[in-house]
Amino acid sequence: MARINLNDAVADLHPAPPPCFLNRLEWVEYLKSAAAVQNHKGEPRVILVVDGEPVFNPGFDYCCDCTQIKSLEMMQVDRCKPGFLHSHE
C-alpha cells in the first residue's frame, strides 16, 4: 500500500472553513498541523483512507483544540458552529 502525503491530502480535500476560522489559509494550516500528528495514539484523524483512497473525515472534531476564551468570543459574534462540517457535507 502506498503512503499518503497528509499535507497534500489536506490541501486537496479540505472543506470550507468553519466560521470561527479567520480565513481558508488559517483553516488549512490548522488541518495540516492536526494531520501531522493524527497517527499518534488518541489523536483525531483528519484524513481517513477508504478503499485505498484518502478522504477528509467529516467527523473530525476541530473544536477539540479550541480554548474557552476563543469559544466565548466566537459565541458572542455567532461564529461558534460545532456542527459546521456535518451541515456542509
VENKAZI-V761656 format. One record per residue. N is the residue number from 0. RES is the residue in three letters. OMEGA is omega in radians with two decimals (* if undefined). Layout:
n=N res=RES omega=OMEGA
n=N res=RES omega=OMEGA
//
This chain:
n=0 res=MET omega=-3.14
n=1 res=ALA omega=3.08
n=2 res=ARG omega=-3.14
n=3 res=ILE omega=3.05
n=4 res=ASN omega=-3.05
n=5 res=LEU omega=3.09
n=6 res=ASN omega=3.13
n=7 res=ASP omega=-3.14
n=8 res=ALA omega=3.10
n=9 res=VAL omega=-3.12
n=10 res=ALA omega=-3.10
n=11 res=ASP omega=-2.92
n=12 res=LEU omega=-3.03
n=13 res=HIS omega=3.04
n=14 res=PRO omega=3.07
n=15 res=ALA omega=-3.11
n=16 res=PRO omega=2.99
n=17 res=PRO omega=-3.07
n=18 res=PRO omega=3.14
n=19 res=CYS omega=3.07
n=20 res=PHE omega=-3.07
n=21 res=LEU omega=-3.09
n=22 res=ASN omega=-3.12
n=23 res=ARG omega=-3.13
n=24 res=LEU omega=3.11
n=25 res=GLU omega=3.13
n=26 res=TRP omega=-3.11
n=27 res=VAL omega=3.11
n=28 res=GLU omega=3.08
n=29 res=TYR omega=-3.13
n=30 res=LEU omega=3.11
n=31 res=LYS omega=3.11
n=32 res=SER omega=3.12
n=33 res=ALA omega=3.13
n=34 res=ALA omega=-3.11
n=35 res=ALA omega=-3.13
n=36 res=VAL omega=-3.02
n=37 res=GLN omega=-3.14
n=38 res=ASN omega=3.05
n=39 res=HIS omega=-3.09
n=40 res=LYS omega=3.05
n=41 res=GLY omega=-3.14
n=42 res=GLU omega=3.13
n=43 res=PRO omega=-3.12
n=44 res=ARG omega=3.09
n=45 res=VAL omega=-3.12
n=46 res=ILE omega=3.07
n=47 res=LEU omega=3.03
n=48 res=VAL omega=-3.14
n=49 res=VAL omega=-3.10
n=50 res=ASP omega=3.09
n=51 res=GLY omega=-3.11
n=52 res=GLU omega=3.09
n=53 res=PRO omega=3.05
n=54 res=VAL omega=3.07
n=55 res=PHE omega=3.14
n=56 res=ASN omega=-3.12
n=57 res=PRO omega=3.09
n=58 res=GLY omega=3.14
n=59 res=PHE omega=-3.09
n=60 res=ASP omega=-3.14
n=61 res=TYR omega=3.13
n=62 res=CYS omega=-3.05
n=63 res=CYS omega=-3.14
n=64 res=ASP omega=-3.11
n=65 res=CYS omega=3.07
n=66 res=THR omega=3.12
n=67 res=GLN omega=-3.13
n=68 res=ILE omega=3.13
n=69 res=LYS omega=3.14
n=70 res=SER omega=3.12
n=71 res=LEU omega=3.10
n=72 res=GLU omega=-3.11
n=73 res=MET omega=3.08
n=74 res=MET omega=-3.12
n=75 res=GLN omega=-3.14
n=76 res=VAL omega=3.11
n=77 res=ASP omega=3.11
n=78 res=ARG omega=3.08
n=79 res=CYS omega=-3.06
n=80 res=LYS omega=-3.10
n=81 res=PRO omega=-3.14
n=82 res=GLY omega=-3.02
n=83 res=PHE omega=-3.11
n=84 res=LEU omega=3.14
n=85 res=HIS omega=-3.11
n=86 res=SER omega=-3.12
n=87 res=HIS omega=3.11
n=88 res=GLU omega=*
//
